[in-house]
Amino acid sequence: MRRRTLITTALTSAVLALSACGGADEGYSPDPDALQIYSSQHDNLTKAWAKGFEERSGIATQVRPGKDASMGHMIVEEGAQSPADVFLTENSPAMTLVEQNDLLAPVDGATLDLVPQNRRPSSGDWTSVAARSTVLVYNPDEIAEEDLPESLMDLQKPEYEGQWGAGATGADFQAIVAGMLADQGEAKTAAWLDGLKENAEIYKHNVATMKAVNAGEVPMGVIYHYYWYRDQAETKDGSANTELHYFKNGDPGAFVSLSAAGVLKNAEHPKKAQEFIAYILSDEGQKVLETSGSKEYAVAKGATSDPDLPTLESLEAPAIDPFALDSEKVTQMMTDAGIL
């Protein structure tokens, strides 16, 4: 009964979040003289980048906030008439959706060269600007470290029924599943989703999952790393009783999701849009990730991340071309599994 309640709550929240995205910008009126940034990245991070860019370039910006999936679909629906000059995402599948609809202009080569090849798509139509790692948060009072699963894929096994949670209806988790699909294939991913349906407690999002683990509701949860590191750096209210486990070894549980930036093909200010992305990947723009408390990873060559974090290289993430992440397929598979 508790799982059904949580699933219902999560689905209701997801619908409300999508509705809120549309409702939040009912009063949005684009300033024709300002660079239009459609952003589903965290608000404080986007504003820090926009402010820094304005101060550096003298170019005015206007941010339209939203959520990954709903904003990606909004841009597709707006098509060539979209006011957007730049699209920023939390996870790359939303950008891939826009790319697949032929709505992106190639990112300048000099900007692409600022990012290692394994942190941008082979297409070159967008680039990563930040990254976040998949982790297993666990409560050592509820499960011993030696009893943790060896792989994320193991969580589908019967012995883990009721032993873990996830914010499965959110874009963050769906990006993790997209990485699994690209790495493991459809059959294995479908079987894992069936296991999730049977075994996992479904929470509203990453923070709710972490807090549930902290409270002992479930021994483990699948989240992104930075939620834990932020809480640890602040009150520890949601993480004091927890630790993190990194799967490593190219496991699907070591998936690193890339936050993306792209220029719209029909942008009103294409040169300024290219300059904005170049700024984000400059030393100054990437320094925001290190010093702002966002706890997300910097991705540009030579950039350093928050010293609290293990290095990106040490995570041993699976080698996945982000161009191959298919959010629409994942949504269908999760719907078929009865999760969405």
C-alpha positions in Angstrom: 0.0 0.0 0.0 2.8 2.4 0.9 4.5 1.9 -2.5 1.2 2.5 -4.3 0.8 5.7 -2.3 4.3 6.9 -3.1 3.9 6.1 -6.8 0.6 8.0 -6.9 2.1 11.0 -5.1 5.1 11.0 -7.4 3.0 10.8 -10.5 0.8 13.6 -9.3 3.8 15.7 -8.5 5.2 15.1 -11.9 2.0 16.2 -13.6 1.9 19.3 -11.4 5.6 20.1 -12.2 4.8 19.9 -15.9 1.8 22.2 -15.5 3.8 24.5 -13.3 6.4 24.8 -16.1 3.7 26.2 -18.4 2.0 28.2 -15.8 5.2 29.8 -14.4 6.0 31.6 -17.6 2.4 32.6 -18.7 3.7 36.2 -18.2 6.9 35.5 -20.1 7.4 38.2 -22.7 10.8 38.0 -24.5 12.8 41.2 -24.7 13.9 41.3 -28.4 17.2 43.0 -27.4 18.2 40.4 -24.8 19.8 37.0 -25.3 17.0 34.5 -24.6 18.1 31.6 -22.4 15.7 28.7 -22.0 17.0 26.9 -19.0 16.1 23.8 -17.2 19.4 23.9 -15.2 19.3 24.9 -11.5 18.1 28.5 -11.2 21.0 29.8 -9.1 23.6 28.3 -11.4 21.9 29.7 -14.6 21.6 33.1 -12.9 25.3 33.1 -11.9 26.3 32.3 -15.5 24.0 34.9 -16.9 25.2 37.6 -14.5 28.9 36.8 -15.1 28.3 36.9 -18.9 26.5 40.2 -18.7 29.3 41.7 -16.7 32.0 40.3 -19.0 30.3 41.1 -22.3 27.8 43.9 -21.7 25.2 41.7 -23.4 21.7 41.7 -21.7 20.2 38.2 -21.0 16.7 37.0 -20.2 16.2 33.6 -18.6 13.1 31.5 -19.1 13.1 28.6 -16.5 11.5 25.2 -16.9 12.0 21.5 -16.5 14.2 19.3 -18.8 11.5 17.2 -20.6 8.8 19.8 -20.7 11.1 22.6 -21.9 12.6 20.3 -24.6 9.2 19.5 -25.9 8.2 23.2 -25.7 11.1 24.1 -28.0 10.1 21.3 -30.4 6.5 22.6 -30.4 7.7 26.2 -30.9 9.9 25.0 -33.7 11.4 27.8 -35.9 9.3 30.3 -34.1 10.9 29.7 -30.7 12.2 32.9 -29.0 15.0 30.8 -27.5 18.6 31.6 -28.5 20.2 29.2 -26.0 19.0 26.0 -24.4 20.5 24.8 -21.1 19.6 21.5 -19.5 20.2 19.6 -16.4 20.5 16.3 -18.3 21.4 15.8 -21.9 18.4 13.7 -23.2 16.3 16.8 -23.4 18.9 18.4 -25.6 19.1 15.3 -27.8 15.3 15.6 -28.3 15.8 19.1 -29.7 18.7 18.0 -31.8 16.8 15.1 -33.3 14.2 17.6 -34.4 16.9 19.5 -36.3 16.6 22.6 -34.3 20.2 23.2 -33.2 23.1 25.0 -34.9 26.6 23.5 -34.5 28.5 24.8 -31.6 31.6 26.8 -32.6 34.6 24.5 -33.0 36.8 26.6 -30.7 34.2 26.2 -28.0 34.0 22.4 -28.5 37.7 22.2 -28.2 37.4 23.4 -24.6 35.7 20.1 -23.7 37.2 16.6 -23.8 35.7 14.5 -26.5 34.2 12.0 -24.0 32.2 14.9 -22.4 30.4 16.0 -25.6 28.3 14.3 -28.3 30.0 13.1 -31.5 27.5 15.2 -33.5 29.0 18.5 -32.2 25.6 20.2 -32.2 25.8 20.9 -28.4 28.3 20.5 -25.6 28.3 19.6 -21.9 28.8 22.5 -19.5 28.6 20.6 -16.2 28.2 17.0 -15.0 26.7 14.9 -12.2 27.4 11.3 -11.1 25.0 8.5 -10.3 25.6 7.2 -6.8 24.0 4.8 -4.3 23.2 6.5 -1.0 22.9 4.1 1.9 22.2 4.0 5.6 24.9 2.0 7.4 22.5 1.4 10.3 20.2 -0.4 7.9 22.7 -2.2 5.5 26.4 -3.0 5.9 28.8 -1.8 3.2 29.7 -5.4 2.4 26.1 -6.2 1.7 25.6 -3.5 -0.9 25.0 -4.7 -4.5 28.0 -5.1 -6.7 26.2 -3.5 -9.6 23.2 -1.2 -10.1 21.8 -4.0 -12.3 21.6 -6.2 -9.1 18.8 -4.1 -7.7 16.3 -6.0 -9.8 17.0 -9.2 -7.9 14.3 -10.5 -5.5 16.5 -10.1 -2.4 16.4 -6.3 -2.9 12.6 -6.0 -2.7 11.7 -3.0 -0.5 15.4 -2.3 0.0 15.9 0.7 -2.2 14.2 3.9 -3.4 14.5 6.3 -6.4 12.9 9.4 -7.8 11.9 7.4 -10.8 9.4 9.8 -12.3 11.9 12.6 -12.6 14.2 13.6 -15.5 17.3 12.9 -13.4 16.5 9.3 -12.9 15.2 8.9 -16.5 18.6 10.1 -17.7 20.2 7.3 -15.7 17.9 4.8 -17.4 18.8 6.3 -20.7 22.5 5.7 -19.9 21.6 2.1 -19.0 19.7 1.6 -22.3 22.7 2.9 -24.3 25.1 0.7 -22.4 23.1 -2.5 -21.7 20.6 -2.6 -24.5 16.8 -2.8 -24.5 16.2 -6.3 -23.1 18.4 -5.9 -20.0 17.0 -2.4 -19.3 13.4 -3.6 -19.7 14.1 -6.5 -17.2 15.7 -4.0 -14.8 12.7 -1.7 -15.0 10.4 -4.6 -14.2 12.6 -5.3 -11.1 12.4 -1.6 -10.2 8.6 -1.8 -10.3 8.6 -4.8 -8.0 11.4 -3.8 -5.6 11.7 0.0 -5.3 9.9 2.6 -3.3 9.2 5.5 -5.6 9.8 9.0 -4.3 9.2 12.4 -5.7 12.8 13.2 -6.5 16.5 12.8 -5.4 16.2 14.8 -2.2 13.1 12.9 -1.0 14.9 9.6 -1.8 18.0 10.7 0.2 15.8 11.8 3.1 14.0 8.5 3.1 17.3 6.6 3.3 18.5 9.0 6.1 15.3 8.3 8.0 15.6 4.5 7.7 12.5 4.1 5.4 14.7 2.2 3.0 18.3 1.1 3.3 19.5 2.5 -0.1 18.6 4.9 -2.8 19.7 5.8 -6.3 20.4 9.6 -6.6 22.9 12.1 -8.1 25.9 12.9 -6.0 25.5 16.6 -5.6 22.3 16.5 -3.5 24.3 14.6 -0.8 27.3 16.9 -1.0 25.2 20.0 -0.7 23.4 18.7 2.3 26.6 17.6 3.9 28.0 21.1 3.4 25.0 22.7 5.0 22.7 21.3 7.7 23.1 17.5 7.1 19.4 17.3 8.0 18.8 14.9 5.0 22.0 13.0 5.0 23.6 12.8 8.5 22.9 9.0 8.7 24.0 8.1 5.2 27.1 7.4 3.2 27.7 7.2 -0.6 28.7 4.2 -2.6 30.3 4.6 -6.0 29.9 1.5 -8.3 32.8 2.5 -10.7 34.2 -0.2 -13.1 32.1 1.1 -16.1 28.9 0.0 -14.3 25.6 1.5 -15.3 25.5 2.8 -11.7 28.6 4.9 -12.4 26.8 6.8 -15.2 27.7 10.4 -15.5 25.0 12.7 -16.8 26.0 15.8 -18.7 24.3 19.1 -18.4 24.0 20.5 -21.9 24.1 23.8 -23.8 23.1 24.4 -27.4 22.4 27.2 -29.8 19.0 27.2 -31.6 19.3 27.1 -35.3 16.8 30.0 -35.7 18.2 32.1 -32.8 17.7 35.8 -33.1 21.1 36.4 -31.6 23.3 33.5 -32.8 26.6 35.2 -32.3 25.8 36.2 -28.7 24.5 32.7 -28.1 27.8 31.2 -29.2 29.6 33.7 -27.0 27.5 32.8 -24.0 28.3 29.1 -24.3 32.0 29.9 -24.7 31.8 32.0 -21.5 30.3 29.1 -19.5 33.2 26.9 -20.6 35.8 29.6 -20.0 37.9 29.5 -16.8 35.6 32.1 -15.2 32.4 30.2 -16.2 33.6 26.9 -15.0 34.9 28.4 -11.8 31.3 29.0 -10.9 30.8 25.3 -10.6 33.8 25.1 -8.1 32.9 28.1 -5.9 29.1 28.5 -6.0 28.3 25.5 -3.8 26.5 23.8 -6.7 28.6 20.7 -6.1 28.3 19.8 -9.8 31.4 18.9 -11.8 33.3 21.2 -14.1 33.8 19.6 -17.5 36.2 21.9 -19.5 39.8 20.9 -20.1 41.9 21.9 -17.1 38.9 23.1 -15.0 38.8 22.1 -11.4 35.7 21.0 -9.5 34.7 21.5 -5.9 37.5 19.9 -3.8 34.9 18.0 -1.8 34.2 15.8 -4.8 36.1 12.8 -6.0 37.5 13.5 -9.5 35.5 12.8 -12.6 38.2 10.4 -13.8 38.1 8.4 -10.6 34.4 7.6 -11.1 35.1 5.1 -13.9 31.9 5.9 -15.7 30.7 3.8 -18.6 31.8 5.1 -22.0 28.6 6.3 -23.6 28.1 8.8 -26.5 25.6 11.2 -25.1 24.3 11.6 -28.6 22.9 8.1 -28.2 20.7 8.8 -25.1 17.0 8.3 -26.1 14.6 10.0 -23.7 11.5 9.2 -25.7 12.4 5.5 -25.7 13.0 5.5 -22.0 9.7 7.2 -21.4 7.9 4.6 -23.4 9.7 1.7 -21.7 9.0 3.1 -18.2 5.4 3.6 -19.1 5.2 0.0 -20.4 6.7 -1.2 -17.1 4.0 0.7 -15.2 6.4 3.1 -13.6 5.2 6.3 -15.4 
